[in-house]
Amino acid sequence: MSKKGGDIKKKKISKKMTLAIKIVKSKKSGCYTFENKMISNDEIEIFFKKK
């Protein structure tokens, strides 16, 4: 008995990722720190908006 169609391969979904780094001032100590995050290209504007 043989199966028709063979193996079904899953397609790999790839997104372009960017390392985003921003400088954030700490509210408690007043020091500047770096915040880095791997994000997709769709979320870049959201990451850099001021809170």
NORUR-V205688 format. One record per pair of residues at least 24 apart in sequence whose ideal C-beta (glycine too) atoms are under 8 Angstrom apart, sorted by the first residue. I is the first residue (numbers start at 0). GAP is how many residues later the second one is. D is the distance in whole Angstrom. If there is no record, write none. Layout:
I&GAP&D + I&GAP&D
This chain:
14&25&5 + 14&26&8 + 15&24&7 + 15&25&5 + 16&24&8 + 17&26&6 + 19&24&6 + 19&27&5 + 19&28&7 + 21&25&7 + 21&26&6
